[in-house]
Amino acid sequence: MLATLLSATFLSLLAVVRADFAVNSPVFTQCAPVELSWGETTGPYNVLVVNQDDPCSDALVDLGDHNSTKMTWNAVSLPAGKSILVSVEDATGDEAWTQNITVKASNDVSCLSAKDRASLSSSAIPSSTASSTVLYVHLVVPSETPSTSDGSVAPVGAANAGANPLGDSKGNGAFSVHRLYTPAIALGALGAALALAL
C-alpha cells in the first residue's frame, strides 16, 4: 500500500515537472482499437501498458517503439475491468504516464487469451441457464368415428374442445399433453428466479 502511495506521489510530481511531456488518457475498451498520443520530446518513444497496482513490475503489453507522437493499438487485448497505466519513455529516458484507466467491457472477446476469457465467463451468469420449456403436443385422430348409445355421431377433436379441452385417453378432445420435459421446467424456473433477482 505504501509503495503504491509513493509511486502515485512520484508520478504526480513527475507530471508537474514534465507538463509538456504528457500522455492522453483515452477510453480503453476490450478488443477495440484505441489511439494514444503524447507531447513531443526526443524520439523514438517506447510505449508500455502496465498494471496500475504495480507500475514498476513487468509490462502487461509492450506496444513497441514509435517515431511519431501517436499510435493506434488495433485491439485492446486486456479483459474488461483491468486497471492499467500507459507509460511512454522517450530517447533520453524521460517518462510520461496516463491517468488511471479501467478497461471497459464489450461483447468482443476474440483478442483475449483463453485465461482472460475464462476469468470473464466465470464472473458472469452463463447464458445456457436460460432454457426454454419443451412441451410436446399432438392431435388425437380416432381411427373410427365414435357414436353415442342412441346411434348418433359423437363430436371429436376441435368440435369437442369446449366440453373436454384437455382430451382423455380415448381420443376425445382437441389435444392432449404428451410429455413435458421436467429438467427444462426446473431450468426455466431457475432462470426466471435469477432474472427477478437482478
Backbone as a chain_set.jsonl record, in Angstrom:
{"seq": "MLATLLSATFLSLLAVVRADFAVNSPVFTQCAPVELSWGETTGPYNVLVVNQDDPCSDALVDLGDHNSTKMTWNAVSLPAGKSILVSVEDATGDEAWTQNITVKASNDVSCLSAKDRASLSSSAIPSSTASSTVLYVHLVVPSETPSTSDGSVAPVGAANAGANPLGDSKGNGAFSVHRLYTPAIALGALGAALALAL", "coords": {"N": [[0.833, -1.202, 0.0], [1.904, 1.227, 0.865], [3.958, 1.435, -0.973], [2.53, 1.752, -3.335], [1.279, 4.209, -2.828], [3.537, 5.88, -2.657], [4.484, 5.561, -5.282], [2.379, 6.7, -6.726], [2.516, 9.342, -5.754], [5.065, 10.075, -6.657], [4.652, 9.88, -9.429], [2.773, 11.906, -9.745], [4.292, 14.203, -9.06], [6.212, 14.057, -11.084], [4.586, 14.501, -13.284], [3.932, 17.185, -12.929], [6.448, 18.425, -13.144], [7.186, 17.689, -15.749], [5.216, 18.775, -17.56], [4.955, 19.329, -20.246], [5.505, 16.961, -21.481], [3.341, 14.779, -21.745], [0.875, 12.161, -21.63], [-2.073, 11.316, -23.379], [-5.221, 10.199, -21.955], [-7.147, 8.047, -23.067], [-10.348, 6.336, -23.632], [-10.299, 2.95, -22.98], [-11.388, 0.051, -24.47], [-12.323, -3.299, -24.25], [-10.895, -5.381, -26.655], [-11.224, -3.483, -28.662], [-10.107, -0.863, -30.921], [-7.711, 1.692, -29.935], [-6.51, 5.01, -29.729], [-3.458, 6.441, -28.908], [-1.71, 9.33, -27.773], [0.956, 11.714, -27.286], [3.024, 14.305, -25.806], [5.57, 16.079, -27.656], [8.945, 15.219, -27.518], [12.078, 13.919, -27.5], [12.387, 11.489, -29.854], [13.059, 7.978, -30.633], [9.921, 6.761, -29.168], [9.111, 4.649, -26.521], [6.42, 2.562, -25.823], [4.526, 1.306, -23.212], [2.177, -0.85, -21.561], [1.103, -1.066, -18.314], [0.444, -2.666, -15.12], [-1.82, -1.061, -13.03], [-1.76, -1.274, -10.237], [0.814, -2.077, -9.693], [3.016, -0.495, -11.072], [5.755, -0.663, -11.577], [6.396, -3.245, -12.097], [6.75, -6.049, -14.425], [5.831, -5.288, -17.81], [2.441, -5.375, -18.967], [1.703, -5.283, -21.627], [3.78, -4.682, -24.384], [3.95, -2.111, -26.486], [5.775, -1.328, -28.31], [8.319, 0.634, -30.138], [8.082, 4.004, -31.293], [8.283, 6.525, -33.76], [6.757, 8.788, -34.202], [4.4, 10.996, -32.47], [2.103, 9.679, -31.817], [0.029, 6.719, -31.776], [-1.81, 3.813, -32.811], [-3.425, 1.302, -31.087], [-4.522, -1.605, -32.222], [-6.296, -3.569, -31.163], [-7.406, -3.775, -27.966], [-6.045, -5.93, -25.955], [-6.839, -6.785, -23.37], [-8.765, -7.82, -20.537], [-12.106, -6.718, -19.658], [-12.47, -4.452, -16.938], [-9.872, -4.501, -16.048], [-7.291, -2.695, -14.471], [-5.156, -0.201, -15.507], [-2.103, 1.521, -16.536], [-0.539, 3.639, -18.933], [2.691, 3.898, -20.11], [4.999, 6.11, -21.522], [8.155, 6.329, -22.801], [10.784, 8.441, -23.661], [13.64, 8.97, -25.926], [15.628, 9.997, -24.327], [15.221, 8.917, -21.871], [13.27, 10.048, -20.284], [10.01, 9.839, -18.823], [6.474, 9.602, -19.388], [3.121, 9.4, -18.176], [-0.168, 7.957, -18.361], [-3.364, 8.836, -16.892], [-5.039, 6.886, -14.334], [-6.55, 4.044, -15.773], [-9.395, 2.126, -16.524], [-10.276, -0.77, -18.145], [-12.954, -0.935, -20.369], [-16.008, -2.837, -20.836], [-16.956, -5.084, -23.514], [-18.746, -6.887, -26.103], [-17.046, -8.32, -27.624], [-14.639, -10.79, -27.526], [-12.597, -11.81, -28.899], [-9.881, -11.131, -29.059], [-8.747, -11.819, -26.686], [-6.819, -13.806, -24.354], [-7.063, -17.355, -23.607], [-7.116, -17.713, -20.847], [-7.927, -15.167, -19.914], [-10.461, -15.043, -21.094], [-11.734, -17.135, -19.731], [-11.724, -16.1, -17.127], [-13.473, -13.977, -17.415], [-15.88, -15.291, -18.174], [-16.395, -16.819, -15.908], [-17.198, -14.954, -14.086], [-19.643, -14.131, -14.848], [-23.154, -14.845, -15.359], [-23.822, -17.795, -16.991], [-25.209, -18.005, -20.264], [-26.486, -20.348, -20.909], [-28.07, -21.186, -18.819], [-30.518, -20.08, -19.079], [-33.103, -21.595, -20.143], [-35.466, -22.833, -22.425], [-38.771, -24.112, -21.941], [-39.774, -27.345, -22.855], [-42.471, -28.539, -24.572], [-44.475, -31.091, -25.613], [-46.988, -31.586, -27.91], [-49.711, -33.307, -29.276], [-52.108, -33.96, -31.8], [-55.077, -35.837, -31.489], [-56.39, -38.254, -33.484], [-59.072, -40.174, -33.99], [-59.42, -43.632, -35.04], [-61.844, -44.615, -35.758], [-65.129, -43.28, -36.168], [-66.61, -42.292, -33.288], [-69.668, -43.277, -31.712], [-72.757, -42.422, -30.057], [-74.818, -43.87, -27.432], [-77.359, -43.862, -28.492], [-76.926, -44.124, -31.148], [-76.28, -41.864, -32.642], [-73.752, -39.682, -34.051], [-70.86, -38.889, -32.206], [-69.264, -35.828, -31.316], [-65.827, -35.131, -32.098], [-62.332, -34.249, -31.573], [-61.62, -30.845, -32.366], [-64.234, -30.045, -32.303], [-65.188, -31.035, -29.95], [-63.828, -29.652, -28.073], [-64.73, -27.666, -26.287], [-66.239, -29.068, -24.412], [-64.442, -30.874, -23.283], [-61.561, -29.822, -22.925], [-58.898, -30.737, -22.527], [-58.84, -33.303, -23.407], [-58.943, -36.95, -23.398], [-57.911, -40.345, -22.568], [-59.168, -41.848, -24.498], [-59.167, -40.524, -26.816], [-60.855, -38.382, -27.098], [-61.488, -34.933, -27.377], [-59.688, -31.848, -28.113], [-56.872, -31.755, -28.002], [-54.054, -33.411, -26.457], [-51.745, -33.558, -23.747], [-48.603, -34.733, -24.315], [-45.896, -35.107, -23.374], [-43.917, -33.541, -20.934], [-40.957, -31.929, -20.55], [-39.226, -32.333, -17.759], [-36.653, -31.496, -16.53], [-36.205, -29.212, -18.068], [-38.224, -27.507, -17.253], [-37.46, -27.036, -14.619], [-34.999, -25.697, -15.029], [-35.947, -23.508, -16.442], [-37.502, -22.269, -14.457], [-35.467, -21.664, -12.639], [-33.993, -19.847, -14.202], [-35.918, -17.793, -14.426], [-36.118, -17.021, -11.743], [-33.518, -16.032, -11.285], [-33.548, -13.89, -13.072], [-35.476, -12.257, -11.913], [-34.172, -11.668, -9.547], [-32.155, -9.992, -10.39]], "CA": [[0.0, 0.0, 0.0], [2.801, 2.38, 0.96], [4.684, 1.527, -2.243], [1.591, 2.297, -4.323], [1.123, 5.623, -2.497], [4.758, 6.57, -3.053], [4.525, 5.572, -6.75], [1.401, 7.686, -7.191], [3.059, 10.665, -5.435], [6.173, 10.301, -7.585], [4.087, 10.126, -10.759], [2.145, 13.234, -9.72], [5.372, 15.204, -9.118], [6.799, 13.974, -12.411], [3.649, 15.123, -14.226], [4.041, 18.635, -12.767], [7.747, 18.852, -13.672], [7.238, 17.464, -17.189], [3.869, 19.01, -18.071], [4.975, 19.337, -21.705], [5.596, 15.581, -21.934], [2.197, 14.102, -21.126], [0.186, 11.177, -22.471], [-3.526, 11.4, -23.218], [-5.828, 9.049, -21.276], [-8.396, 7.753, -23.768], [-11.154, 5.208, -23.157], [-9.859, 1.644, -23.454], [-12.482, -0.914, -24.498], [-11.852, -4.657, -24.545], [-10.796, -5.819, -28.056], [-11.498, -2.376, -29.589], [-8.908, -0.038, -31.137], [-7.576, 2.916, -29.146], [-5.403, 5.846, -30.192], [-2.691, 7.117, -27.872], [-0.846, 10.421, -28.249], [1.752, 12.31, -26.224], [3.769, 15.501, -26.168], [6.797, 15.822, -28.424], [10.271, 15.465, -26.935], [13.069, 13.308, -28.372], [12.017, 10.117, -30.202], [11.788, 7.255, -30.633], [9.199, 6.634, -27.914], [8.721, 3.276, -26.179], [5.099, 2.598, -25.193], [4.226, 0.116, -22.425], [0.967, -0.887, -20.742], [1.49, -1.699, -17.049], [-0.591, -2.852, -14.108], [-1.969, 0.155, -12.223], [-1.414, -1.554, -8.845], [2.251, -2.288, -9.579], [3.53, 0.028, -12.342], [7.173, -0.953, -11.775], [6.57, -4.66, -12.434], [6.816, -6.296, -15.869], [4.747, -4.708, -18.616], [1.379, -6.269, -19.428], [1.808, -5.274, -23.086], [4.79, -3.787, -24.943], [3.418, -1.617, -27.762], [6.891, -1.058, -29.207], [8.922, 1.961, -30.31], [7.392, 4.814, -32.303], [8.979, 7.78, -34.067], [5.801, 9.9, -34.13], [3.848, 11.216, -31.135], [0.82, 8.988, -31.647], [-0.037, 5.361, -32.295], [-3.097, 3.142, -32.604], [-3.417, -0.107, -30.674], [-5.665, -2.101, -33.007], [-7.248, -4.306, -30.326], [-7.0, -3.778, -26.564], [-6.091, -7.352, -25.596], [-6.959, -6.897, -21.922], [-10.172, -8.03, -20.194], [-12.854, -5.637, -19.015], [-12.237, -4.321, -15.504], [-8.437, -4.44, -15.76], [-6.832, -1.336, -14.163], [-3.855, -0.069, -16.164], [-1.474, 2.799, -16.864], [0.298, 3.571, -20.127], [3.947, 4.617, -19.936], [5.734, 6.452, -22.746], [9.52, 6.741, -22.469], [11.458, 8.989, -24.845], [15.01, 8.515, -26.174], [16.518, 10.472, -23.256], [14.885, 8.22, -20.63], [12.151, 10.688, -19.601], [8.765, 9.072, -18.934], [5.178, 10.239, -19.154], [2.134, 8.38, -17.821], [-1.588, 8.311, -18.426], [-4.082, 8.712, -15.633], [-5.519, 5.515, -14.137], [-7.508, 3.647, -16.803], [-10.039, 0.828, -16.347], [-10.747, -1.261, -19.447], [-14.414, -1.062, -20.457], [-16.5, -4.11, -21.368], [-17.567, -5.179, -24.835], [-19.155, -8.256, -26.424], [-15.98, -8.939, -28.399], [-13.592, -11.404, -26.717], [-11.741, -12.509, -29.863], [-8.457, -10.803, -28.894], [-8.304, -12.191, -25.346], [-6.236, -15.133, -24.148], [-8.005, -18.323, -23.045], [-7.185, -17.445, -19.405], [-8.756, -13.972, -19.705], [-11.852, -15.418, -21.437], [-12.262, -17.948, -18.636], [-11.981, -15.243, -15.961], [-14.682, -13.203, -17.705], [-17.065, -16.143, -18.185], [-16.688, -17.3, -14.556], [-17.794, -13.879, -13.298], [-20.96, -13.819, -15.392], [-24.09, -15.963, -15.4], [-23.808, -18.336, -18.349], [-26.488, -17.885, -20.956], [-27.108, -21.656, -21.056], [-29.027, -21.447, -17.748], [-31.829, -19.641, -19.527], [-33.55, -22.658, -21.036], [-36.892, -22.782, -22.699], [-39.503, -25.32, -21.597], [-40.165, -28.141, -24.012], [-43.813, -29.081, -24.426], [-44.871, -31.86, -26.786], [-48.429, -31.648, -28.062], [-50.114, -33.974, -30.505], [-53.546, -34.065, -32.043], [-55.564, -37.214, -31.474], [-57.373, -38.508, -34.533], [-59.545, -41.551, -33.787], [-59.496, -44.444, -36.257], [-63.266, -44.763, -36.101], [-65.962, -42.202, -35.662], [-67.383, -42.844, -32.173], [-71.102, -42.966, -31.716], [-73.375, -42.435, -28.734], [-75.65, -45.047, -27.192], [-78.58, -43.83, -29.32], [-76.573, -44.316, -32.55], [-75.847, -40.637, -33.307], [-72.303, -39.49, -34.082], [-70.354, -38.025, -31.135], [-68.23, -34.911, -31.812], [-64.457, -35.404, -31.68], [-61.364, -33.217, -31.946], [-61.903, -29.454, -32.02], [-65.665, -29.886, -32.045], [-65.451, -31.421, -28.572], [-62.876, -28.932, -27.23], [-65.407, -26.935, -25.22], [-66.7, -29.982, -23.395], [-63.316, -31.517, -22.627], [-60.453, -29.19, -23.647], [-57.63, -31.438, -22.434], [-58.97, -34.629, -24.004], [-58.775, -38.086, -22.497], [-57.166, -41.446, -23.149], [-59.929, -42.459, -25.59], [-59.051, -39.712, -28.023], [-61.838, -37.301, -27.14], [-60.928, -33.623, -27.042], [-58.934, -31.221, -29.191], [-55.46, -32.132, -27.923], [-53.641, -33.969, -25.176], [-50.345, -33.3, -23.446], [-47.886, -36.0, -24.468], [-44.755, -35.18, -22.48], [-43.349, -32.264, -20.529], [-39.571, -32.196, -20.187], [-39.114, -31.84, -16.386], [-35.46, -30.669, -16.267], [-36.333, -27.91, -18.731], [-39.083, -26.672, -16.396], [-36.639, -26.615, -13.48], [-34.046, -24.684, -15.504], [-36.715, -22.301, -16.767], [-37.849, -21.624, -13.186], [-34.224, -21.085, -12.121], [-33.703, -18.654, -14.996], [-36.877, -16.744, -14.048], [-35.744, -16.535, -10.412], [-32.319, -15.198, -11.436], [-33.934, -12.641, -13.752], [-36.167, -11.419, -10.923], [-33.192, -11.22, -8.557], [-31.379, -8.895, -10.957]], "C": [[0.872, 1.259, 0.0], [3.547, 2.572, -0.36], [3.799, 2.135, -3.331], [1.4, 3.798, -4.108], [2.346, 6.418, -2.926], [4.88, 6.652, -4.573], [3.578, 6.627, -7.302], [1.896, 9.109, -6.938], [4.178, 11.03, -6.398], [5.653, 10.625, -8.985], [3.429, 11.504, -10.839], [3.195, 14.341, -9.817], [6.01, 15.23, -10.504], [5.898, 14.658, -13.447], [3.719, 16.642, -14.149], [5.323, 19.143, -13.412], [7.762, 18.759, -15.19], [5.848, 17.643, -17.812], [3.828, 18.99, -19.593], [5.031, 17.919, -22.282], [4.525, 14.771, -21.198], [1.56, 13.156, -22.142], [-1.312, 11.345, -22.267], [-4.037, 10.122, -22.555], [-7.164, 8.735, -21.931], [-9.172, 6.61, -23.112], [-10.619, 3.933, -23.802], [-11.035, 0.689, -23.367], [-11.937, -2.251, -24.961], [-11.995, -4.997, -26.028], [-11.145, -4.741, -29.078], [-10.214, -1.578, -29.8], [-8.909, 1.2, -30.236], [-6.374, 3.687, -29.679], [-4.769, 6.561, -29.003], [-1.868, 8.237, -28.496], [-0.16, 11.049, -27.041], [2.491, 13.528, -26.741], [5.091, 15.148, -26.843], [8.029, 16.188, -27.613], [11.298, 14.905, -27.92], [12.711, 11.846, -28.623], [13.236, 9.261, -30.461], [11.228, 7.09, -29.219], [8.807, 5.172, -27.704], [7.422, 3.332, -25.374], [4.817, 1.251, -24.52], [2.893, 0.264, -21.712], [1.329, -1.678, -19.488], [0.288, -1.813, -16.117], [-0.639, -1.615, -13.217], [-1.523, -0.07, -10.78], [0.09, -1.744, -8.634], [2.936, -1.821, -10.868], [4.996, -0.281, -12.608], [7.432, -2.425, -12.102], [6.646, -4.81, -13.955], [5.599, -5.725, -16.581], [3.712, -5.774, -18.954], [1.456, -6.413, -20.939], [2.887, -4.264, -23.485], [4.305, -3.381, -26.333], [4.519, -1.119, -28.696], [7.38, 0.372, -29.218], [8.246, 2.69, -31.471], [8.147, 6.123, -32.495], [8.057, 8.99, -33.994], [5.249, 9.998, -32.707], [2.435, 10.652, -30.991], [0.91, 7.6, -32.25], [-1.434, 4.798, -32.018], [-2.845, 1.703, -32.205], [-4.674, -0.697, -31.268], [-6.694, -2.878, -32.206], [-6.703, -4.381, -28.908], [-7.16, -5.207, -26.036], [-6.056, -7.577, -24.089], [-8.43, -7.027, -21.568], [-10.803, -6.812, -19.531], [-12.594, -5.653, -17.512], [-10.774, -4.222, -15.12], [-8.03, -2.977, -15.554], [-5.39, -1.189, -14.635], [-3.364, 1.371, -16.172], [-0.705, 2.585, -18.157], [1.507, 4.469, -19.874], [4.557, 4.874, -21.305], [7.1, 6.982, -22.306], [10.2, 7.244, -23.731], [12.911, 8.525, -24.914], [15.988, 8.949, -25.079], [16.247, 9.773, -21.928], [13.786, 8.887, -19.833], [10.879, 9.883, -19.855], [7.561, 9.96, -18.719], [4.165, 9.115, -18.96], [0.721, 8.893, -18.071], [-2.127, 8.396, -17.008], [-4.478, 7.237, -15.479], [-6.621, 5.213, -15.151], [-8.077, 2.277, -16.43], [-10.627, 0.414, -17.687], [-12.253, -1.486, -19.389], [-14.798, -2.388, -21.106], [-16.989, -3.97, -22.804], [-17.96, -6.63, -25.063], [-18.066, -9.016, -27.166], [-14.903, -9.475, -27.455], [-12.54, -12.075, -27.601], [-10.25, -12.253, -29.65], [-7.895, -11.273, -27.558], [-7.692, -13.59, -25.313], [-7.304, -16.049, -23.55], [-8.188, -18.085, -21.544], [-8.085, -16.246, -19.122], [-10.22, -14.249, -20.049], [-12.488, -16.205, -20.305], [-12.583, -17.089, -17.417], [-13.227, -14.392, -16.172], [-15.92, -14.067, -17.598], [-17.41, -16.651, -16.795], [-17.333, -16.215, -13.7], [-19.182, -13.493, -13.787], [-21.841, -15.056, -15.345], [-24.111, -16.503, -16.808], [-25.186, -18.303, -18.972], [-27.195, -19.216, -21.085], [-28.086, -21.964, -19.938], [-30.422, -20.985, -18.123], [-32.308, -20.626, -20.585], [-35.045, -22.555, -21.25], [-37.524, -24.126, -22.362], [-39.93, -26.024, -22.87], [-41.52, -28.762, -23.724], [-44.184, -29.781, -25.723], [-46.383, -31.958, -26.803], [-48.732, -32.409, -29.337], [-51.627, -34.022, -30.597], [-53.924, -35.536, -32.063], [-56.63, -37.351, -32.542], [-57.832, -39.954, -34.369], [-59.636, -42.305, -35.113], [-60.93, -44.68, -36.7], [-64.019, -43.57, -35.561], [-66.81, -42.76, -34.534], [-68.85, -42.44, -32.273], [-71.624, -43.05, -30.301], [-74.25, -43.668, -28.627], [-76.909, -45.059, -28.044], [-78.261, -43.924, -30.808], [-76.141, -43.056, -33.267], [-74.33, -40.495, -33.205], [-71.899, -38.515, -32.974], [-69.287, -37.1, -31.708], [-66.859, -35.297, -31.261], [-63.576, -34.231, -32.057], [-61.801, -31.847, -31.494], [-63.368, -29.237, -31.714], [-66.002, -30.212, -30.609], [-64.58, -30.63, -27.593], [-63.542, -28.208, -26.086], [-65.839, -27.846, -24.103], [-65.544, -30.588, -22.612], [-62.028, -31.012, -23.273], [-59.131, -29.932, -23.558], [-57.693, -32.851, -22.992], [-58.854, -35.72, -22.957], [-58.088, -39.215, -23.237], [-57.892, -42.125, -24.3], [-59.887, -41.603, -26.856], [-60.075, -38.618, -28.13], [-61.18, -36.002, -26.725], [-60.027, -33.123, -28.151], [-57.465, -31.62, -29.177], [-55.205, -32.802, -26.595], [-52.159, -33.678, -24.991], [-49.624, -34.635, -23.473], [-46.761, -36.129, -23.459], [-44.258, -33.778, -22.171], [-41.969, -32.548, -19.979], [-39.274, -31.536, -18.846], [-37.849, -31.041, -16.116], [-35.54, -29.286, -16.914], [-37.198, -26.971, -17.905], [-38.269, -26.146, -15.221], [-35.646, -25.534, -13.888], [-34.761, -23.383, -15.86], [-37.101, -21.53, -15.504], [-36.631, -20.973, -12.558], [-33.855, -19.806, -12.869], [-34.628, -17.494, -14.644], [-36.532, -16.156, -12.688], [-34.509, -15.647, -10.472], [-32.652, -13.862, -12.094], [-34.626, -11.698, -12.777], [-35.2, -10.875, -9.872], [-32.362, -10.06, -9.053], [-32.248, -7.695, -11.029]], "O": [[0.629, 2.211, -0.741], [3.748, 3.697, -0.817], [4.262, 2.933, -4.146], [1.361, 4.57, -5.066], [2.218, 7.502, -3.494], [5.32, 7.669, -5.109], [3.924, 7.36, -8.229], [1.727, 9.986, -7.785], [4.237, 12.154, -6.896], [6.155, 11.535, -9.646], [3.513, 12.185, -11.861], [3.018, 15.304, -10.564], [6.312, 16.299, -11.034], [6.386, 15.311, -14.369], [3.584, 17.322, -15.166], [5.317, 20.145, -14.128], [8.291, 19.648, -15.857], [5.364, 16.754, -18.514], [2.793, 18.672, -20.18], [4.651, 17.699, -23.432], [4.789, 14.162, -20.162], [1.695, 13.336, -23.353], [-1.779, 11.498, -21.138], [-3.369, 9.089, -22.587], [-8.211, 9.117, -21.407], [-8.7, 5.997, -22.155], [-10.503, 3.849, -25.025], [-11.622, 0.531, -22.297], [-11.189, -2.33, -25.935], [-13.088, -4.91, -26.587], [-11.343, -5.056, -30.251], [-9.324, -1.61, -28.951], [-9.963, 1.688, -29.829], [-5.352, 3.099, -30.035], [-5.453, 7.198, -28.203], [-1.386, 8.105, -29.621], [-0.638, 10.931, -25.913], [2.576, 13.76, -27.947], [5.651, 14.073, -26.631], [8.151, 17.297, -27.094], [11.377, 15.37, -29.056], [12.729, 11.043, -27.69], [14.35, 9.782, -30.503], [11.935, 7.25, -28.224], [8.243, 4.538, -28.595], [7.327, 4.047, -24.377], [4.862, 0.201, -25.16], [2.517, 1.363, -21.305], [1.801, -2.812, -19.574], [-0.734, -1.151, -16.3], [0.392, -1.174, -12.707], [-0.97, 0.837, -10.158], [0.582, -1.587, -7.517], [3.386, -2.644, -11.665], [5.446, -0.175, -13.749], [8.574, -2.807, -12.357], [6.61, -3.818, -14.685], [4.496, -5.683, -16.036], [4.056, -6.931, -19.196], [1.298, -7.509, -21.478], [2.908, -3.137, -22.991], [4.255, -4.206, -27.245], [4.232, -0.553, -29.751], [6.934, 1.211, -28.435], [7.888, 2.089, -32.484], [8.591, 6.749, -31.533], [8.52, 10.104, -33.75], [5.586, 9.186, -31.846], [1.666, 11.099, -30.14], [1.745, 7.331, -33.114], [-2.137, 5.25, -31.114], [-2.138, 0.97, -32.897], [-5.78, -0.335, -30.866], [-7.876, -2.844, -32.549], [-5.656, -4.983, -28.674], [-8.267, -5.639, -25.712], [-5.337, -8.446, -23.595], [-9.272, -6.413, -22.223], [-10.118, -5.988, -18.924], [-12.508, -6.713, -16.892], [-10.461, -3.891, -13.977], [-8.379, -2.117, -16.363], [-4.511, -1.947, -14.224], [-4.102, 2.306, -15.861], [-0.267, 1.471, -18.444], [1.374, 5.629, -19.482], [4.626, 3.975, -22.144], [7.194, 7.946, -21.546], [10.2, 6.561, -24.755], [13.361, 7.769, -24.054], [17.049, 8.346, -24.917], [16.963, 10.007, -20.955], [13.388, 8.36, -18.795], [10.682, 9.324, -20.934], [7.611, 10.937, -17.972], [4.322, 8.021, -19.503], [0.453, 10.093, -18.003], [-1.432, 8.069, -16.046], [-4.272, 6.437, -16.392], [-7.518, 6.029, -15.362], [-7.328, 1.372, -16.063], [-11.391, 1.165, -18.294], [-12.762, -2.142, -18.48], [-14.007, -2.986, -21.835], [-17.382, -2.89, -23.247], [-17.555, -7.509, -24.303], [-18.157, -10.234, -27.318], [-14.322, -8.718, -26.676], [-11.694, -12.821, -27.108], [-9.43, -13.089, -30.029], [-6.695, -11.144, -27.315], [-8.012, -14.443, -26.142], [-8.325, -15.578, -23.049], [-9.294, -18.238, -21.026], [-8.909, -16.287, -18.209], [-11.12, -13.748, -19.375], [-13.645, -15.973, -19.955], [-13.591, -17.312, -16.746], [-13.958, -14.113, -15.222], [-16.914, -13.65, -17.003], [-18.581, -16.897, -16.506], [-17.956, -16.528, -12.685], [-19.828, -12.623, -13.202], [-21.343, -16.181, -15.296], [-24.389, -15.755, -17.745], [-26.196, -18.539, -18.308], [-28.398, -19.238, -21.346], [-28.871, -22.904, -20.065], [-31.406, -21.449, -17.547], [-31.967, -20.511, -21.763], [-35.792, -22.221, -20.33], [-36.876, -25.165, -22.486], [-40.383, -25.4, -23.83], [-41.683, -29.448, -22.715], [-44.21, -29.168, -26.79], [-46.992, -32.37, -25.816], [-48.09, -32.189, -30.364], [-52.326, -34.115, -29.588], [-53.188, -36.374, -32.584], [-57.647, -36.657, -32.516], [-57.043, -40.873, -34.59], [-59.89, -41.717, -36.163], [-61.195, -44.915, -37.879], [-63.586, -42.928, -34.603], [-67.655, -43.621, -34.779], [-69.202, -41.406, -32.841], [-71.006, -43.676, -29.441], [-74.411, -44.418, -29.59], [-77.477, -46.121, -28.3], [-79.157, -43.826, -31.646], [-75.672, -43.141, -34.402], [-73.702, -41.128, -32.357], [-72.505, -37.456, -32.816], [-68.473, -37.545, -32.516], [-66.737, -35.731, -30.116], [-64.006, -33.324, -32.769], [-62.296, -31.683, -30.379], [-63.715, -28.34, -30.946], [-67.002, -29.72, -30.087], [-64.596, -30.916, -26.396], [-62.971, -28.139, -24.998], [-65.812, -27.441, -22.941], [-65.657, -30.795, -21.403], [-61.452, -31.719, -24.1], [-58.297, -29.772, -24.448], [-56.668, -33.531, -23.04], [-58.686, -35.44, -21.77], [-57.721, -39.064, -24.402], [-57.28, -42.914, -25.019], [-60.517, -41.944, -27.857], [-60.163, -37.97, -29.173], [-60.379, -35.993, -25.791], [-59.643, -33.889, -29.035], [-56.869, -31.806, -30.238], [-56.051, -32.762, -25.702], [-51.411, -33.565, -25.963], [-49.985, -35.56, -22.745], [-46.666, -37.139, -22.761], [-44.19, -32.928, -23.058], [-41.825, -33.328, -19.037], [-39.088, -30.321, -18.784], [-37.947, -29.973, -15.512], [-35.012, -28.311, -16.381], [-36.937, -25.769, -17.858], [-38.362, -24.972, -14.864], [-35.47, -24.554, -13.163], [-34.245, -22.293, -15.612], [-37.039, -20.301, -15.474], [-36.72, -19.874, -12.01], [-33.457, -18.811, -12.262], [-34.188, -16.347, -14.57], [-36.633, -14.946, -12.487], [-34.45, -14.622, -9.793], [-32.104, -12.825, -11.719], [-34.397, -10.489, -12.805], [-35.378, -9.766, -9.368], [-31.908, -9.232, -8.263], [-31.804, -6.638, -11.478]]}, "num_chains": 1, "name": "protein.A"}
